[in-house]
């Protein structure tokens, strides 16, 4: 029997700059397998979705600041979500060792979608997604009607991501060339058949000093290349001094993977035994054990459907298409 559905527990939107701090709250939903998997979609959402007119997607921009700290989110689709028309914003999720949040039994703990000229700090949180295909956190597009005109900065550090289901990413970055992400000193403890940090069609991502453990998957027919760190169609990105010694790569692959469309990226391994498979062009790989696939991998376009309607529907289920 289905339980009542609630879109948001707490929603912030408006036409004037808004400054919000959420401190020491606890939000809990209920499991419900009739729709999103939970009775609650968003725990807290900060979004530019206030209509200016009756024209579809004619929204006021959201700006200002949002801080969420020392709080817990249990049994919901998203813990903390930012989306819509967002600009000139500062978003802090956690922010200090004493201010970290806890996300348990969620599809995605921290959901960040499309922002321009904004600053994000995601730090000292613990996120444990529990649904097949879920994520500790992600940065993804919103609706195609809003493509940020200027980049935003994302500092993601000292978090723990511990998914408990298969086919999950600790951190998932997808089709967000406007995101300048620095990902450092996180601990990612994966369940079997998962990916630590996956960057798809990104620019200038810096992945430094993270510790990733778990087991990956290599399945050519389904286009799944799940490794500790994966660069798919990236450019000018780097993976430096990450500890991937506790990650078991899938057969015929490696702990760090650069696909055929990865260009001008840099990988510097923390140990000479760390394995890298580089199928891109113009990349630099230093201090690593380079491997060659026993069978050629498909290009990005073939291996991973990189259109939002495909990959995001595959990973998100009904969330983006139904909202």
C-alpha positions in Angstrom: 0.0 0.0 0.0 1.4 3.4 -1.0 2.1 6.0 1.7 1.3 9.7 1.2 3.9 11.5 -1.0 5.5 14.8 -0.1 7.7 16.7 -2.6 9.6 18.9 -0.1 9.9 19.0 3.7 11.5 22.5 3.6 11.6 24.6 0.4 13.1 28.0 -0.1 12.5 30.1 -3.3 11.9 33.8 -4.0 12.7 36.8 -6.2 14.9 38.6 -3.7 18.2 37.4 -2.2 17.6 35.0 0.6 20.0 34.1 3.4 19.1 30.8 5.2 20.8 28.8 7.9 19.5 25.4 8.9 21.1 24.0 12.1 20.5 20.8 14.1 17.3 19.5 12.5 16.3 15.9 11.7 14.0 15.0 8.8 12.8 11.4 8.2 10.6 10.0 5.5 9.2 6.6 4.9 10.0 3.9 2.4 7.5 3.6 -0.4 8.1 1.5 -3.5 5.2 2.8 -5.5 6.9 5.9 -6.8 10.2 7.5 -5.9 11.0 4.7 -3.4 10.3 7.1 -0.5 7.4 9.1 0.8 9.6 12.3 0.7 11.5 13.6 -2.4 13.6 16.5 -1.0 14.5 17.1 2.6 15.7 20.7 2.1 15.6 22.4 -1.3 16.9 25.9 -2.3 15.6 26.6 -5.8 14.9 29.2 -8.4 11.4 27.9 -9.4 9.2 30.9 -8.5 7.2 31.8 -11.7 7.4 35.3 -13.0 4.7 34.7 -15.5 2.5 32.0 -16.9 5.1 31.1 -19.5 6.6 27.7 -18.7 10.1 28.0 -17.0 9.9 31.8 -16.7 11.3 31.8 -13.2 12.9 34.4 -10.9 16.6 33.7 -10.3 17.4 32.5 -6.8 20.4 34.1 -5.1 21.8 34.6 -1.6 23.1 31.9 0.8 22.1 28.6 2.2 23.9 26.8 5.1 22.8 23.3 6.3 24.8 22.0 9.2 24.7 19.5 12.1 21.5 17.9 10.7 20.3 14.4 9.7 18.3 13.2 6.7 16.9 9.7 6.6 14.7 7.8 4.1 14.1 10.2 1.3 15.1 10.6 -2.3 17.4 13.7 -1.8 18.7 15.0 1.5 19.7 18.5 0.5 18.9 19.8 -3.0 19.8 22.9 -5.0 18.3 23.5 -8.4 16.4 25.8 -10.7 17.6 29.2 -11.8 20.5 29.8 -9.4 23.0 32.6 -9.5 25.3 34.6 -7.2 24.7 32.1 -4.4 26.8 30.7 -1.6 25.9 27.2 -0.5 27.5 25.5 2.5 26.6 21.9 3.4 28.5 21.0 6.5 31.4 23.4 6.4 33.3 22.3 9.6 34.0 19.1 11.5 31.4 20.1 14.1 28.9 21.0 11.4 28.8 17.9 9.2 25.4 16.4 8.2 24.4 12.8 8.1 22.5 11.3 5.1 21.2 7.7 5.6 18.9 5.6 3.4 18.7 8.1 0.5 19.0 7.9 -3.2 21.3 10.8 -3.3 22.5 12.6 -0.2 23.5 16.0 -1.8 21.9 17.0 -5.1 23.4 20.0 -6.8 22.0 21.1 -10.1 23.0 24.0 -12.4 24.2 27.3 -10.9 26.1 30.3 -12.3 28.6 32.5 -10.6 28.1 30.7 -7.3 30.3 29.1 -4.6 29.7 25.7 -2.9 31.4 24.0 0.0 30.5 20.4 0.8 32.6 19.2 3.6 32.6 16.9 6.7 29.4 15.1 5.8 28.6 11.4 5.8 26.3 10.2 3.1 25.2 6.6 2.7 22.9 6.0 -0.3 20.9 2.8 -0.1 19.2 2.5 -3.5 20.5 0.7 -6.6 22.0 3.3 -8.9 22.2 6.0 -6.2 25.0 8.4 -5.2 26.6 9.9 -2.2 26.4 13.3 -4.0 26.3 14.6 -7.5 26.6 17.7 -9.7 24.3 17.5 -12.7 22.3 19.7 -15.1 18.9 20.9 -14.2 16.4 21.5 -17.0 17.8 22.3 -20.5 16.1 25.7 -20.4 18.8 26.9 -18.0 22.5 26.5 -18.9 24.7 28.6 -16.6 26.5 31.4 -18.5 29.4 31.7 -16.0 31.1 28.9 -14.0 30.6 28.1 -10.3 33.1 26.8 -7.9 32.6 23.5 -5.9 34.9 22.5 -3.0 34.2 19.0 -1.9 36.4 17.8 0.9 36.7 15.7 4.1 33.4 13.9 3.5 32.7 10.2 3.9 30.6 8.5 1.2 29.6 4.9 2.0 26.9 3.6 -0.5 25.3 0.3 0.5 23.8 -0.9 -2.8 25.3 -1.8 -6.2 25.8 0.4 -9.2 26.5 3.6 -7.2 29.0 6.4 -7.3 30.5 8.1 -4.3 30.6 11.3 -6.3 29.0 11.7 -9.7 29.7 14.6 -12.0 27.8 14.7 -15.2 27.5 17.1 -18.2 28.3 20.2 -16.1 31.1 22.1 -17.9 30.1 25.2 -15.9 31.2 23.4 -12.7 34.8 23.9 -11.5 35.1 21.2 -8.9 38.0 20.5 -6.5 37.5 17.1 -4.8 40.1 16.4 -2.1 40.6 14.3 1.1 37.3 12.4 0.9 36.9 8.8 2.0 34.7 6.7 -0.4 33.9 3.2 0.8 32.0 1.5 -1.9 29.8 -1.6 -2.0 30.6 -4.1 -4.7 30.1 -3.1 -8.3 30.4 0.6 -7.9 32.4 3.7 -9.0 34.3 6.0 -6.6 34.4 9.3 -8.5 32.9 9.5 -12.0 33.4 12.6 -14.1 31.4 12.7 -17.4 31.9 15.5 -19.9 33.5 17.8 -17.4 36.3 20.5 -17.6 39.0 21.3 -15.1 38.0 18.8 -12.4 40.7 18.3 -9.7 40.6 15.0 -7.8 43.3 15.0 -5.1 44.2 12.9 -2.1 41.0 10.9 -1.8 40.9 7.3 -0.4 38.7 4.9 -2.4 37.9 1.3 -1.6 35.5 -1.2 -3.2 35.0 -3.2 -6.4 34.2 -2.1 -9.9 32.4 -3.4 -12.9 33.3 -3.7 -16.6 30.3 -4.5 -18.8 30.7 -3.5 -22.4 27.2 -4.3 -23.6 25.7 -2.0 -21.0 28.4 0.6 -21.4 29.4 0.4 -17.7 33.0 1.3 -16.8 33.0 1.5 -13.0 36.4 2.1 -11.5 37.9 4.0 -8.5 38.2 7.2 -10.6 36.9 7.5 -14.1 37.3 10.3 -16.7 34.7 10.1 -19.5 34.9 12.9 -22.1 36.8 15.2 -19.7 39.4 17.8 -20.5 42.1 19.6 -18.5 41.2 17.5 -15.4 43.5 15.8 -12.9 43.7 12.9 -10.5 46.7 13.3 -8.2 47.9 11.2 -5.2 44.7 9.4 -4.6 44.8 6.2 -2.5 43.1 3.6 -4.7 45.1 0.6 -3.3 41.9 -0.8 -1.7 39.9 -0.7 -4.9 39.7 -3.9 -6.9 39.4 -3.0 -10.6 37.2 -5.1 -12.9 38.8 -7.6 -15.2 40.4 -6.0 -18.3 40.3 -2.5 -16.7 42.2 -0.5 -14.1 41.8 1.4 -10.9 41.8 4.7 -12.8 40.2 4.9 -16.3 40.4 7.6 -19.0 38.0 6.8 -21.9 38.6 7.5 -25.6 37.2 11.0 -25.3 39.3 12.1 -22.4 41.8 14.7 -23.5 44.7 16.7 -21.9 44.0 15.2 -18.5 46.7 14.5 -15.9 47.0 11.4 -13.6 49.8 11.2 -10.9 49.6 8.0 -8.9 50.3 7.7 -5.2 51.9 4.3 -5.6 53.7 2.7 -8.5 51.4 -0.3 -8.3 48.3 1.8 -9.0 46.8 0.9 -12.4 45.7 3.2 -15.1 44.0 2.6 -18.4 44.4 5.6 -20.7 42.4 5.3 -24.0 42.2 9.1 -24.6 44.5 11.5 -26.3 47.0 14.0 -25.1 46.8 12.8 -21.5 49.8 12.6 -19.1 50.1 9.7 -16.7 53.0 9.7 -14.2 54.1 7.1 -11.6 51.5 4.6 -12.5 51.3 1.1 -13.9 49.7 1.5 -17.2 47.5 -1.3 -18.5 46.0 -2.2 -21.8 42.5 -3.6 -22.2 42.3 -7.1 -23.5 39.4 -6.0 -25.7 39.0 -2.4 -26.9 36.6 -0.3 -25.0 33.9 1.7 -26.9 34.2 5.4 -27.2 32.3 7.6 -24.7 29.4 8.0 -27.1 29.1 4.2 -27.5 30.0 3.1 -24.0 27.9 5.6 -21.9 24.8 7.3 -23.3 25.8 10.9 -22.5 22.6 12.6 -23.2 20.7 13.7 -20.0 17.5 12.0 -21.2 19.4 8.7 -21.3 22.0 8.5 -18.5 20.1 10.7 -16.0 16.9 8.8 -16.5 18.8 5.6 -16.0 20.3 6.9 -12.8 17.6 9.1 -11.5 14.5 7.1 -12.4 11.5 9.4 -12.3 12.9 12.3 -10.5 13.9 14.7 -13.3 11.4 13.5 -15.8 8.5 13.7 -13.4 9.2 17.1 -11.8 
